[in-house]
Amino acid sequence: MTGGGDTMAALGAREPGNRLLMGNHRVFESGDLDQTRDHIARTYCPHHLSIGERSGRLSAWLNHKRLSQVGVGAMAYGTEVAISGVEDQDFLLLMLPLRGAASIGLGQQAIDCHAGLGVVASTVELDRMRWSQDCSQLVVQISTAAIDRHLTLMTGRPPREPVRFTPEMTIAGSRPSWWSYVTLLLDELSSSDGLGAQASIAHLETLLIVKLLETQGSNYREQLQPQGCRIAPQHVRRVERFIADNVERPITLEELVEVSGVSARALFDGFRRFRGQSPMAYLRSIRFERVRHDLLNARAGETVTSIACRWGFYQFGRFAGHYRQIFGELPSETLRAHS
């Protein structure tokens, strides 16, 4: 079992015991059982809540932000609690303990979550939970309507049956986990504002849903894998030209699909086969190239911050790290060397 500190480091999260994770989006903190249940019910869904031990003292808190397609939050009860009678609200709950443990009941199945193992739970199946006394969790909610809309884009046809995800979601291994993309969203929520940040957050919302469909096991996983049919290169080139002409403004996945003239599934397959990355990853790489061009040709008084913002990068620490991975030097070093 992975320790809570390891999960914190893997996610780049702040210490939840000090309530700093998403601390600028505080919903409530309370020691009252009824008040806690009512706040959680309004944020997520109605349920029954009871303290697991007679001597337990509730010390609950919730930080949460609802966006256009997803909601993201961190929370704890401060004592062992039991939850039952969860009402279906037609969305997914993705939960990952940052410390402690939680048992998540899905009908006849129970998933014992800990710092290295999260859960994907539909409220259709979720019927009970038990949180340990020291448990704090990162919680993401995604509406089934948003899942279905992106699945339709990626497969080229509406789903014939509801998406059923494999409930276990690990963060172990060398490849970035889905929760790493949640961390990117948390960074934007904690440090950005304004129209540019809103565009970046909307992009990250889409990325969360697309990556969930691409990487998490489900009854549609096979349909979302690259297909053997030949994809005409002009579809890829058409999207590349559109990105080049519009890279300075927010671009959605829906726009790219419309421009391509093929289904999102065919578009994803074409970019994977011919460019080795997804369309949105390609868009991000072009924006990094534009940043580097402007750093190399910066006018007097221009800064790394102003140039990064020009191309949609607002979380500067993470931006600088990614820039160095791509180009082998920090953006400030590029600017100094050519100023």
N, C-alpha and C positions, 0 to 999 in steps of 0.2 A: 504494500500500500504506500502510495506517495504521501509525504508529509505536506501540511498546509503551507509551510514556507516555500516548498518546491513549486506548488501551484501558483503562489503569489509571484514568484520570480518568473515562471514560465509565461504568465499573463501580463507581467509588468504592472501588477495591481498594487495599490496602496494597502496598508494594514487595515482590514475590516474591523478588527477589535477597536480601533480608534475612530471608526466610522468615517474615514477619509475617502473611501472609494465612492465616487459620485456624490461627495459631500455637498456639492453645490446644487444638488437636486433632491434635497431632503423633503420627504412627504410627512413623516411623523416619527416620534419616539414616545413610548408610553409603557407604563407598568400595569395598565388596566386591561383586563382580558377582553371585555366587550368593545372597548375603543379600538384595540388592536385588530380584533376580528373584523370590525366594520371598515377600517381603513384598508386592510388587505383585500376584503371582499370588493370594495369599490375599485381598487387598482387591478385586481385579477378576476376572481369569481367568488360568489357566495359559497360558504363552507361552514362546518362545525369545527371549533377550536377548543382544545382542553389542555391543561397542564399535566405533564406526564407523571409528576411526583407531587405529593401533598406539600412537601417542604419547598418545592420549586418556587422561585420568584421571577415573574415575567419582567424582562427588560428589553422590550422589542424596539426595533428601528427599521425604517425602510427609506432608501434613496431610490428614486425612480424617475424615468423620463419617457413619456409616450411620444413617439414620432409618427410619421405618416403610415409606415408599414409595419413597424416593430415597436415594442416597448422594451426597455432595458433597465435593470435595477439590481441593487444589492440589498440584502436584508438578513436579519437575525432575530431570534426570539429571546435569547439570553437564558433560556432554560429548556429542558426537554418538553416538547409538545407533541400532541397527536392531532392530526387533521383528518376529517372524514366528511362524507356528504358533499364532495366537490361537485358543483353545478357546471354542466357543459356550457361553455361560452364560445365554442367554435373557433378555438385557436390552439396552437402548440405552446407548451411551456418547455423551455430548455434550461435545465438547472445543473449547476456545477458547484459543489461545496468548495469554498476557499479554505475552510478548516472544519473539523468535526466530520460528522457523517449524517446521512439521511436515508431512510428506507422509503422508496416510492412504490406504491401499490398500483398495479395496472391489471385489474381483474384478478385472474388466478396467478399472475406473475408479480414478483416484487424485485426491484432493482436496488441493491445496496450501494448507494453512491458515496464516494469519498473524494479526496483531493485529486485523484488521477482518473476518476470515472464519473461522467455526468450522465444525464438522461434526457431523452427526447420523449415527451409525454403529451399525447392529445388529451384534451379535457373530456373527450368522449369516453376514454378508457380510465383516466385518472380517478381513483376513488378514495385513496387514503395515503397519508404520509406520516412519518415519525421523524422528527429532527432531534439530534442529540443536544445536550445542554450547551455544548461549545460550538454548535454548527452555525456558520454564516454562509450564505450562498449567493452566487451570481445567477440572476434569473433573466431570461430573454423570452418574450412572448411574440409570436408571429401569427397573424390571422390566417386561417385556412384559405380565405379568398385570395390573399397575396401569394400563398404557395401555389394555388391552382393557376393564377394568372401567369406566373413565371414558368410554371411547368408547361402551360399551353404555348408560350413563346418558344421554349426550348425544344419541344417535340413537334410543334407545328399543328397540334390538334388538341381539343379540350380533353381533360382526363375522363376516362370511362368509369373509373371508380376512385374513391378517395385515396389520397397518398397515405401509405402506412409505413412509417419509418422504423428501422431497427431501434429499439429503445436505448441500448447502451451506446454511449459516446465517450471514447477514451481520448485523453490528451497525451498519452505516452507515444514514444517513437521520435524519430529524427525529423519527420516532415511536419510542417506547421499544422496545428490542429485548427478546427473551425473556430475555436475560442480565441485564437490569435486575431481573427478578423473582428471579433467582439471587442478586443483590446484596442484596435484601431478606432472603432467607433467611440469607445470610452474616452480615448485621448481627445478626439474632436469635441465631444460634449463638455469636457472639463476645461478646455482652453480656447475655444473659438466662439465667435459670434459674427453677425453680419450675413449678407447675401452670399458671399463666397463660401462661408462655412456651411450655410444651409445646403448649397449645391454639393459640397463634399460629403455631408452627412447623408443626403439622399443617395449619392453614389454608393456609400458604404452600406446603407440599408439594402440596396439591390444586391450588392456583393454578398452580404450575409445569406440572402435567400438563395442565390445562384449556387454558392459554395455548399450550402446545406443539401441542395438537390444533387449536386455533382459528387459529393464525397460521402454522404451518409447512406447506409444501406436502406433500400426501400423497394416496394413492389414496382417502381418505375426505373430502378437503377440500370437495368439492361438497356432500356430504350434511350437512356441518356449517355451511353457510351458511344465513342466514335464509330461510325458506320463504314461498311466496306465500299459503298457506292462512291463513284468519282465526283468530286466537287469541282465545279468550273472555277479556275483561278480568278476570272473576272469578278466574281462575287466578292472575293476577298479584296481585290484591288479597288473595287468600287467603294467599299467601306473605308479602305485606307485613304482614298482621295477625299472622302467626306470628312474623315477625322482631320486630315491635314488642313482642310479649308475652314474647319470649325473648332479647332482644338482649344481656342481661347475662351469658349463658352461652355456651359454645362451640356453634356451629351448623355442621353439615356440609352439603355439597352434597346428599348422599344424603337428609338430613332434608327439605330444601327440595323435592326432587323428590317425596318421599312425600306431603308436605303439599299440594302443588299438585294432585295427581291427574292430572297429565299427564306425558309423557316429559320428560327433561332437555332434549332438543332443543326441544320446544315451549315449555318454561319459559324457556330462553335466548332464543328468538325473541320471546316475549311481552315480556320485560324490555327487550330491545333496541328493540322497536317502540314500547312505551308509556312506558318510563322512560329509554331511551337508554344503558343500561349493563347489565352482567351481574347476576345475582342476588347474587353474592358482593360485587361492587363496591357494589351498593345497600346490603347489610348494613354494609359499611365506612363508607358515607356516613352511615347512621343512627347508627353509633357516634360519628362525629365530631360529629353534631348533639347527641347526649347529653352528650359532653364539654363542648361550648360551653354547653349549658343549665346544667350543674353549675358551670362556671367563673363564669357570670353570677350564680349563686345560691349561691356558696360560703359555707360556714360558717367561723367563725373557726378558724384553724389548718389549714384544708385547703390543700393545695399542688397545683400543676400535676401533679407526679409521682403523687400519690395518686389524683387524678381520672383521669389518663390510664390508670393501671393498672386502675382500676375498670372501664374499658370496653375492656380488652384491648390497650392500646398500651404496649409495653415498650422499644422502641428510640426514646429520647426525642428525639435530634437529628433523626432522620427524621420522627418524629411532628410535631415543631414546624414543620418545613419544609412538610409537607403541610397542616397546620392554617393556616399563613399563606397558602398558595396558595388555600385554600377561602374563608377569612374575611377576608383582607387584613390580618391582624395576628397577632403571636405569641400563643400561649396565655397567656404570662406577662403580656402587655399587657391581655388580656381580664380576667384575674384582678385586676390592679391597678386597672383602671378601674372595677371594680364591687365592690371590697372596702371 
